[in-house]
Amino acid sequence: MGNPKHSQRDERNHPSTIIETTLETEATSPEQERSAGNDERMDAAQNRRRNEPITVLIVDDHALMREGLHQLLTLEGDMQVVGEAADGFEALEKIRQVHPQVVLMDIHLPVVDGIAVTRQITSQFPDIAVIMLTMHRQQQQIVDAMKSGARGYLLKSSTVHDLAQSIRAVQQGEMAIAPALTGAIVNELKRQHESPGSPQTAQLSEKEVEIIRYLAAGMSNKEIAEHLAYSEKTVKNYLSIIFQKLHLRDRTQVAIFALRQGLLPDEEL
């Protein structure tokens, strides 16, 4: 009968035993394999996003300004201009179509100013970053732009390099404000106390605001009445009161008022 200790040593050193031990050590569970696969897919998706250009929409009522910005940004290897708009309504329509990552917004636009449009964009599309562009350094406008949700505020006299860097910064979730404007923001915030709400909206009842939202969404009096379970006459009476309170003449002016005040409803309405 052989030595038991010698047999145990031989068994441990046998090639088949070594292979089995190695396989046991290297074996992974299905959960570990799935986790590793998910990590690899996430890394690949992040790499694709890093390699994809930043999509930009340009909003300015001057065609020459839009074309100039378009050409300059095209020279940046990591950016792609996906659309242009000449006013706020066109900007919102283009955003719904192309969903850019960054919007360059002129602060002075016809019909509805850039601050009101920015407020609407940041409300409906919070993942889109807006940079305000202006020729002026008006303190109140700068603060209003920041309150509207803009992530950047630049002078149109900024260099292309500064603009490109600002686009990259806001796309990463950072703020981008021209150094020359930071003092103006601090001074205005010091001067202001709590910003009061719009006196026009403050005088409206909740039901009147709700009707304004529906009107701004393009609903007819009949559709609003059906939505609220009212008669058309009741809706007309509400609209007459709204016109009087806001000193407006027609539905179009109320729709513009709604956009300026950020009262447009969600898409599903």
C-alpha positions as CSV (number, residue, x, y, z in Angstrom):
1,M,0.0,0.0,0.0
2,G,1.5,3.3,-1.1
3,N,2.2,6.3,1.0
4,P,-1.0,8.4,1.4
5,K,0.9,11.7,1.6
6,H,2.8,10.8,-1.6
7,S,-0.5,10.0,-3.4
8,Q,-2.1,13.3,-2.3
9,R,1.0,15.2,-3.7
10,D,0.8,13.3,-7.0
11,E,-2.9,14.0,-7.3
12,R,-2.5,17.7,-6.7
13,N,0.3,17.9,-9.3
14,H,-1.5,15.8,-11.9
15,P,-2.1,17.8,-15.1
16,S,-5.8,17.2,-15.2
17,T,-6.2,18.5,-11.6
18,I,-4.3,21.7,-12.4
19,I,-6.5,22.3,-15.5
20,E,-9.7,21.8,-13.4
21,T,-8.5,24.1,-10.7
22,T,-7.6,26.8,-13.2
23,L,-11.0,26.6,-14.9
24,E,-12.7,26.8,-11.5
25,T,-10.7,29.9,-10.7
26,E,-11.3,31.7,-14.0
27,A,-15.0,30.7,-14.4
28,T,-17.5,33.7,-14.1
29,S,-21.1,33.7,-13.4
30,P,-23.8,34.7,-16.0
31,E,-24.4,37.8,-13.9
32,Q,-20.7,38.8,-14.0
33,E,-20.7,38.2,-17.8
34,R,-23.8,40.4,-18.3
35,S,-22.3,43.1,-16.1
36,A,-19.1,43.1,-18.1
37,G,-21.0,43.3,-21.3
38,N,-23.1,46.2,-20.1
39,D,-19.9,48.1,-19.1
40,E,-18.4,47.5,-22.5
41,R,-21.5,48.8,-24.2
42,M,-21.7,51.9,-22.0
43,D,-18.0,52.6,-22.7
44,A,-18.6,52.2,-26.4
45,A,-21.7,54.5,-26.3
46,Q,-19.7,57.2,-24.4
47,N,-16.9,56.9,-26.9
48,R,-19.4,57.4,-29.8
49,R,-20.9,60.4,-28.1
50,R,-17.4,61.9,-27.6
51,N,-16.7,61.4,-31.3
52,E,-20.0,62.8,-32.5
53,P,-20.1,66.5,-33.3
54,I,-22.0,68.9,-31.0
55,T,-25.2,69.9,-32.8
56,V,-26.0,73.6,-32.9
57,L,-29.1,75.7,-33.9
58,I,-28.6,79.3,-34.7
59,V,-31.4,81.8,-34.0
60,D,-31.0,85.3,-35.2
61,D,-33.2,87.6,-37.3
62,H,-30.2,88.8,-39.4
63,A,-29.4,86.4,-42.3
64,L,-25.9,87.7,-42.5
65,M,-25.3,86.9,-38.8
66,R,-26.7,83.4,-39.2
67,E,-24.7,82.7,-42.3
68,G,-21.5,84.0,-40.7
69,L,-21.9,81.9,-37.6
70,H,-22.8,78.9,-39.7
71,Q,-19.6,79.1,-41.7
72,L,-17.4,79.8,-38.7
73,L,-18.7,76.9,-36.7
74,T,-18.5,74.6,-39.7
75,L,-14.7,75.0,-39.4
76,E,-14.8,73.6,-35.9
77,G,-14.2,69.8,-36.3
78,D,-16.4,68.9,-33.3
79,M,-19.5,71.0,-34.2
80,Q,-22.3,70.7,-36.7
81,V,-24.9,73.4,-37.4
82,V,-28.2,71.5,-37.9
83,G,-30.5,74.4,-38.5
84,E,-31.2,78.2,-38.5
85,A,-34.2,80.2,-37.4
86,A,-35.1,83.9,-37.8
87,D,-37.6,84.2,-34.9
88,G,-38.8,82.5,-31.8
89,F,-41.7,80.6,-33.2
90,E,-39.5,79.2,-36.0
91,A,-36.8,78.3,-33.4
92,L,-39.3,76.2,-31.4
93,E,-40.4,74.4,-34.5
94,K,-36.8,73.7,-35.6
95,I,-36.0,72.4,-32.1
96,R,-38.8,69.9,-32.3
97,Q,-37.6,68.8,-35.6
98,V,-33.8,68.5,-35.1
99,H,-33.4,68.6,-31.3
100,P,-30.0,70.3,-31.1
101,Q,-27.7,70.1,-28.1
102,V,-26.9,73.8,-28.1
103,V,-29.0,76.8,-29.3
104,L,-27.3,80.2,-30.0
105,M,-30.0,82.7,-29.3
106,D,-30.1,86.3,-30.3
107,I,-31.6,88.3,-27.4
108,H,-33.4,90.8,-29.7
109,L,-35.9,88.9,-31.9
110,P,-39.0,90.1,-33.7
111,V,-42.4,89.4,-32.1
112,V,-41.0,87.5,-29.1
113,D,-37.6,88.3,-27.6
114,G,-34.9,85.7,-27.1
115,I,-35.3,85.6,-23.3
116,A,-39.0,84.5,-23.6
117,V,-38.1,81.9,-26.2
118,T,-35.2,80.7,-24.0
119,R,-37.6,80.3,-21.0
120,Q,-39.9,78.2,-23.2
121,I,-37.0,76.0,-24.5
122,T,-35.5,75.3,-21.1
123,S,-39.0,74.4,-19.8
124,Q,-39.9,72.0,-22.6
125,F,-36.4,70.8,-23.5
126,P,-34.3,71.0,-20.3
127,D,-31.5,68.9,-21.9
128,I,-30.9,71.6,-24.5
129,A,-28.3,74.3,-23.6
130,V,-29.0,77.9,-24.7
131,I,-26.3,80.6,-25.1
132,M,-27.6,84.2,-25.4
133,L,-25.9,86.5,-27.9
134,T,-26.2,90.3,-27.7
135,M,-24.5,93.5,-28.7
136,H,-25.2,95.2,-25.4
137,R,-24.2,94.8,-21.8
138,Q,-27.5,95.7,-20.1
139,Q,-27.4,94.4,-16.6
140,Q,-31.1,93.6,-16.3
141,Q,-31.1,91.6,-19.6
142,I,-28.2,89.5,-18.4
143,V,-29.9,88.6,-15.2
144,D,-33.2,87.9,-17.0
145,A,-31.4,85.6,-19.4
146,M,-29.9,83.6,-16.6
147,K,-33.2,83.4,-14.8
148,S,-34.8,82.2,-18.1
149,G,-32.5,79.2,-17.9
150,A,-29.7,80.2,-20.4
151,R,-26.4,78.5,-19.6
152,G,-24.3,81.1,-21.4
153,Y,-24.3,84.8,-22.2
154,L,-21.8,86.3,-24.7
155,L,-21.3,89.5,-26.6
156,K,-21.4,89.3,-30.4
157,S,-18.0,90.9,-30.3
158,S,-16.6,87.7,-28.8
159,T,-13.9,85.8,-30.7
160,V,-14.7,82.6,-32.5
161,H,-12.5,80.8,-30.1
162,D,-14.5,82.1,-27.1
163,L,-17.8,81.1,-28.8
164,A,-16.6,77.6,-29.6
165,Q,-15.2,77.1,-26.1
166,S,-18.5,78.3,-24.6
167,I,-20.5,75.9,-26.8
168,R,-18.3,73.0,-25.6
169,A,-18.7,74.1,-22.0
170,V,-22.5,74.4,-21.9
171,Q,-22.8,71.1,-23.8
172,Q,-21.0,69.6,-20.8
173,G,-23.4,71.2,-18.4
174,E,-21.2,74.1,-17.4
175,M,-22.0,77.8,-17.5
176,A,-20.3,80.2,-20.0
177,I,-20.4,83.9,-19.3
178,A,-18.0,86.4,-20.8
179,P,-15.6,87.6,-18.1
180,A,-16.5,91.2,-19.0
181,L,-20.1,90.6,-18.0
182,T,-19.7,88.9,-14.6
183,G,-19.4,92.2,-12.8
184,A,-22.6,93.4,-14.4
185,I,-24.4,90.3,-13.1
186,V,-23.1,90.7,-9.6
187,N,-24.1,94.4,-9.5
188,E,-27.6,93.7,-10.8
189,L,-28.2,90.9,-8.3
190,K,-27.0,93.1,-5.5
191,R,-29.4,95.8,-6.6
192,Q,-32.4,93.5,-6.8
193,H,-34.4,91.9,-4.1
194,E,-36.7,89.0,-4.7
195,S,-37.9,89.4,-8.3
196,P,-41.7,89.9,-8.1
197,G,-43.9,88.0,-10.5
198,S,-45.4,89.6,-13.6
199,P,-48.2,92.0,-12.5
200,Q,-50.2,90.9,-15.5
201,T,-50.1,87.2,-14.7
202,A,-50.6,87.9,-11.0
203,Q,-54.1,89.3,-11.7
204,L,-55.2,86.2,-13.6
205,S,-57.1,83.4,-12.0
206,E,-55.9,79.8,-12.3
207,K,-58.7,79.0,-14.7
208,E,-57.9,82.0,-16.9
209,V,-54.2,80.9,-17.1
210,E,-55.4,77.4,-18.0
211,I,-57.6,78.8,-20.8
212,I,-54.6,80.9,-22.1
213,R,-52.5,77.8,-22.3
214,Y,-55.1,76.0,-24.4
215,L,-55.6,79.0,-26.6
216,A,-51.8,79.3,-27.1
217,A,-51.8,75.6,-28.1
218,G,-54.1,76.4,-31.0
219,M,-57.4,75.1,-29.5
220,S,-60.7,76.6,-30.7
221,N,-63.3,77.8,-28.3
222,K,-65.2,74.6,-28.9
223,E,-62.2,72.4,-28.1
224,I,-61.4,74.4,-25.0
225,A,-65.1,74.1,-23.9
226,E,-65.0,70.3,-24.4
227,H,-61.7,70.0,-22.5
228,L,-63.0,71.9,-19.5
229,A,-66.6,70.6,-19.7
230,Y,-67.8,74.2,-20.2
231,S,-70.2,75.7,-22.7
232,E,-68.7,77.7,-25.6
233,K,-70.4,80.8,-24.2
234,T,-68.6,80.4,-20.9
235,V,-65.3,80.1,-22.7
236,K,-66.1,83.3,-24.7
237,N,-66.9,85.1,-21.4
238,Y,-63.6,84.0,-19.9
239,L,-61.7,85.2,-23.0
240,S,-63.4,88.6,-22.8
241,I,-62.3,89.0,-19.2
242,I,-58.8,87.9,-20.2
243,F,-58.6,90.4,-23.1
244,Q,-59.7,93.2,-20.6
245,K,-57.3,92.2,-17.9
246,L,-54.3,92.0,-20.3
247,H,-55.4,94.9,-22.5
248,L,-55.1,92.7,-25.6
249,R,-57.3,92.7,-28.6
250,D,-57.4,89.2,-30.0
251,R,-56.3,85.6,-29.7
252,T,-53.0,86.1,-31.5
253,Q,-51.9,88.7,-29.0
254,V,-52.9,86.3,-26.1
255,A,-50.8,83.6,-27.8
256,I,-47.8,85.9,-28.0
257,F,-48.3,86.9,-24.3
258,A,-48.4,83.2,-23.4
259,L,-45.0,82.6,-25.0
260,R,-43.5,85.7,-23.4
261,Q,-44.6,84.5,-20.0
262,G,-43.7,80.9,-20.5
263,L,-47.3,79.8,-20.4
264,L,-47.3,77.4,-23.4
265,P,-48.6,73.9,-22.5
266,D,-46.7,70.7,-22.9
267,E,-46.8,68.9,-26.2
268,E,-49.4,66.4,-25.2
269,L,-52.0,69.2,-24.6
